[in-house]
């Protein structure tokens, strides 16, 4: 099953604000998991946090952010792999819009963009 997540607009060369994806373990045993990025622009995204396991009946957050190096729309997939018998993998199509650095000009002691 695939899900989608937009990470918003980010300035080229900067780290975007991490976005959280909550993973719930509704089972009665620990859920072991890992995260990986794949796809066209995987280098424009970073997994900030991915728990190795989630205790039974608990939830944990996976954190992902955009960190683009060129302008334009960036697209990748976050794959959360687990030892869940029903859903061994969750796929999230992730996007962000990378914008050029804003030029800042100082005029008469005031900052103008």
N, C-alpha and C positions, 0 to 999 in steps of 0.2 A: 504494500500500500504506500502511495506517495503523498506527501504533504508539501505545501509551499510556504516560504517565509521570505519576506522582503526586509532587507536590512537598512534601507533608506539611502540617503545621499551622503557621500563621504568625499572629502578633498583628497586628491592624489597625494600619496606619500604620508598620509596621516592614518592613524588607527581609528576606526569607527567605534561607537559605543557598543559594548557587547550586548547581544540579544540572547535571552534565555529560552530554552526549550525544556519544558518539564517532562521528565520520564517517570512514570509511576510503576511500581512493582506491586501488582495486586495478588501475587502468588504467596505461597507459604514458605518459600525458600529464597535465599539470596539470588539476585539477578546479576550475572556477570556480563559486562559489556565493554565495548570499545568504540571509538569514533574514528572515521576517516573521511577525508575530502576527496572527491573525484570530479572529473568533468573538465570543461573547456578552460575555465579561469580559476582552477583550484588554488593557484598561487596568490590570488587576490583575497583569500579568506584565511582565517586562522581559528582553530579550535582553541579557546582560552581555557576551558575546563570540561573534562569528561571523566566522571567517576568510573572507577574500575568495577565497582559493584554497588548495588542498592539493596539494603536489607529488606526482608519480607514486609509487606504492607507499608512501605515507605516510598517517598519520592525524592528525586534529586534533579538538579538542573545541569544541562549541558549548555555551555556558553560559547557563542560563535560571534566573530566580528569580521567586518570587511576592512581590508588594508590594501587598497589598490595602488598600482604603480603607473598606470596609464588611464586616460579618460575613457568614458563610455560605460555602457551597461555590462556588468560582470555577472556571469552565471556559473554555478557549480552545483554539486550535490553533496549534502552531508549524509553519510550512511552511518547509522547507529546499529552495530552488530551486537547480538546478545545470545544467551543460551536459552531463551524463551522458546518452548516447543511450538507455540502457536504463531509467534511473530519474531522470527530470528533476526530480521533486519527491518529497520524503519528508514525510509528515504525521504529527505527533505530537499526540494529544489530551492536553492537560495539565490537571491539576486541583490545587487546594490548598484547604485549609479555613482560612478566616479567622476568628479568634477575637477576642472583645472584650479590651481591655486589662485585665489583672488589677489589681484595687484592692489597694494595699499600705497597711496600717495599722500605725503604730508604737505599741506598747503597752509601757510600763515599760522603754523602751530596747531592746526586742526587736522584730524585724520579723515581722509575721504576715501571711499571705495568706489 
